[in-house]
Amino acid sequence: RSGVNVVDIFNVATLQITKSIAVAEGADGIFFDPFNKLIYAVSGDAKMATLIDPFTQSKVMQINLGGKPEFAVFDASTNLIYQNLKDSNEIAVVDLAKRAVVDRWPLLGCDGPSGLEFDKLKRRLLIACSGNDTLLVMNADTRRVVSSVTIGAEPDSVAYDPEKMRVYSTGKQGVLSVVQQDADDTYRNTGNVTLEYGAHTLAFDQLTRRIYVGYVNLFTEPRLAVFDAP
């Protein structure tokens, strides 16, 4: 909860909060690292990551990321976290076994990296660049940018469909972009769908083949747009 900078633990049966763990200022993203069995929670304002032990429900330590974190992904092949840093235009490589940032990869041609997804089979990082309306594709092994595609304005969230090899992105201006991966390093924008301002959060359900976009602004009630992705 960014308003009070805590990670809440709640009972799924009663939905009652059982404990709140303080984290650094600007609490934002959070996920579970299955290899190191740690909760990884980032704070944008403080430029920190807080590690939480879910079994003891206690804070382990904090890692200085050296930049403002946005989205991150976990690489099960290397047990590393790839963390977008929006203000420095780079990816911080985080090793939770070492409790440290072990490398930094500059994102040439990307202004304000925000959304991030990982094509695990082809090992491509799919990065939404909010400052220059671009989907940047990086080879996670060679650290080389292999493609750059113009997408909807101020992109934020990214999702990937490995079956159809499609990338979906939404942004603050309310544009859903569909990018087709024709080959490992060949991508093209097949079209944009205009929603409403603020529609910048999306998820893709591979089982139902549906795209969900959540949004709210000053002129609309909170809503969820649902698309079939045949």
N, C-alpha and C positions, 0 to 999 in steps of 0.2 A: 504494500500500500504506500504509494508515493507521498500521499498527504501527510502521513505520520512516520514514514520510513521504517516500516516493520514488515517482516514475513510472518503471516499468521498460520498457525497450525489449528485445524479444526477437525472435529469428530464427524465422519461422513454419515453416521447414522442419525445424529441429532443436529448436525450443522452448527454446533456450538463451538466457538473458539476456545481452545484449551490452553494455548500459549502464544505469545507474540515475541518474536526475536528481533531486536533492534539491528538495523543495517545502516549503511552510509546514506548520505543525503541524495535524494533524487532516485529512489528505488524504482526499478523499471522491469527489466527482463529476468526470467528465472527458469531453470530447468534442472533435471537430475542427471548427473554423470554416473552411468551404470557401472563403469569400470572401477572408479575410485569410491563409488557409493557416497557421493557428496552432493548436496544441493548447492548450485552455483547461482547466486543472485547478484545482478549488477546494479550500480547506481550511477546515473549519468552525470549529475552535478558534481559528485565527489570523485568521479573517474576511478571508481573502485569496484572490486568484486568481493562479495562476502561468501565464505564457504561455511556451510552448515551441515552438521552430522545429523541425519534424519532419525537415527536410532537413539541417540542421547538427547536429541532435540536441543542442541547447543551450538553456539557459534565457534568455529574452529579457528579462523583467522581471516584477514582481509589481504587482498592482493592489489597493489597499485598498478592499474592498467596503462597509465601514461597517456590517456586520451578518453574522450567521451564515448562510452559503450552504447551500441544499439543492439541489433540482433546478433546471435551467435549460433553455431552448430557444433555438434560433437562428431568426431571422426572415429568410428569404432575400429578402423584398421590401425590407427596410430595411437588411439586413446588421447588425442589432443583436442582442444577446443579452439575453433577459429572464431575470433571475436572482432566484429566490425568496430572501428573507431571513427566516429563521424567527423570530429574536428581536425584530425591529422591525416585523413584519407589513407588509412592503412588497416591491415588486419593484424591483430595481436594474436600470437600463437601461445596458448596457455596450457601448461602441463600441470594438472592438479596433483600428480604424484610428487612433483618437485615443488608444488605450491608457488609457481612463478610463471612470469611471461618469459618464454625461451627464445622467441624470435619475433620479428616484425616484418611484414611484407607490404611494401608500398603499392597502392592501387593507382597506377598511372592511367589517366583518363577518367577518373572517378572523383566527383566532387560531392562530399557528404554521404558516404556509404551508410545505408540504413538497413533495409531488408536483406536477408541472407538465407539462401537455401543450398543444399548440397546434393548433387547428382552422385550418389555413392558408387554406381557401377562404372561411370566414365570418369569419376573423380574430378568433377568440375564444380567450382564454387560459383554460384549465381548471385550476383550482388546488385541491389538496387541503389543507384546513385541519385539521391534526392536533389542535389544541387544542379545537376546538368541533365536530368531526365533520361538516364541511360541505364540499361542492363549490361553490366560488365561480367564477362565470363573468364574465370582464371583456372588454369590447370593447377590442382592442389599439389602435385608432385614436382612440377618444374617451376612453379610460382610465376608462370608466364601468362599475361593476359592474351587470350586466344580469340576473343570476339567482343564487339561492342555494338549494342542495338539501341536505337532511340525508342523510348516508350512514353507512357502518359506522364503528365507533369507532376513533379514532386513525389515520385514513387516512394513507397514505404515498405509494404509487405510483399513477400515473394513466396510462391509455392511451386512445386515441381511434380509433374505427372510422369513417372518413369515408363509407364506403358505406352503412352502416346508421344513421349518425349516433348512435352509442352511445358513452358514456363508461364505462370500467371503472376501478374503484378497489379497492385492497386496503390493509389497515392492520395495525398491530401486534396487534390483538385477533383477527385471522384472519377478517375478514369481506370477502367479495367483493361489491361493490355494482355494479349495472347501472343506469345513468342514460340515459334516452332523450331525445334532443334532438328535440322536436316542431316547433320553429321556431327562427329565429336566436337568440331570447332566451327560449325556453320549454323548460325541462328538468324531468324528473320521475324519481324513483327507482322503477324497475319491480320491484325485488326485491333481496334480499340472500341470499348463499350463505355458510353458516358452514363454515369450514375448521378450522384449528387455530391456536392462539396463535403469533404470530411470522410468519404468512404475509403479509408486507407488501411483497414484491417481485414485480412482474408485468410481462409483456410480451405484446403482441398481434401475431400474424403475419397480416397481411392476405391473403397468398397462400393459406395453408391455412385461414384463418378459425379459428384456435385461440388460446386464451388460456393462457399458462403462468404459474403462480404458484409461486415457489420459497420454501421455508421450512425452518427448523430450530429446535428449542427443546430444553430440558433433557430432555424426555420422548420425543422422536422423532429418528430419523436424518434427515439432510438428504434432502429429497424435492422432487419437482416435480409439482404437480397440473396436469392438462391438461383443458381444457374446449373443446368445440365451440361456436362462436358462429354458428349458421346465420342 
